[in-house]
């Protein structure tokens, strides 16, 4: 994570100019945000500064360790865990990672031929 941060932490516009331009574009009024793959509470966060300015939002993070860090440091609502699986009435799994015609391996998944 630290290596990635060192590669991407610097803005093309400069560290001071980017927040200024974002603030100019979004305005002074508070709003709402959604950040998917929030990861670190502050480092490389696209929403941390907005939250400090009074915005409310949702942070979605599938990694439990990162979600715990987010809960400790941020006031936004945190959602964690793998993507929800949709099931039909017959009990077939609609797993996002597999084609519907192939078994996905989840418990109770039944694919009818």
Number of C-alpha atoms within 10 A of each C-alpha: 9 9 8 9 11 10 9 11 14 12 11 9 10 9 11 9 11 14 15 10 12 11 14 10 9 11 10 10 9 13 14 13 16 15 16 12 15 24 23 18 20 14 13 16 15 14 22 20 13 20 18 11 14 13 16 17 17 17 23 19 22 16 14 14 12 17 22 16 13 23 15 10 12 15 15 20 13 17 16 16 11 10 10 9 12 12 13 9 7 10 12 20 23 20 19 12 8 12 10 13 11 13 16 18 11 12 7 10 16 15 15 9 5
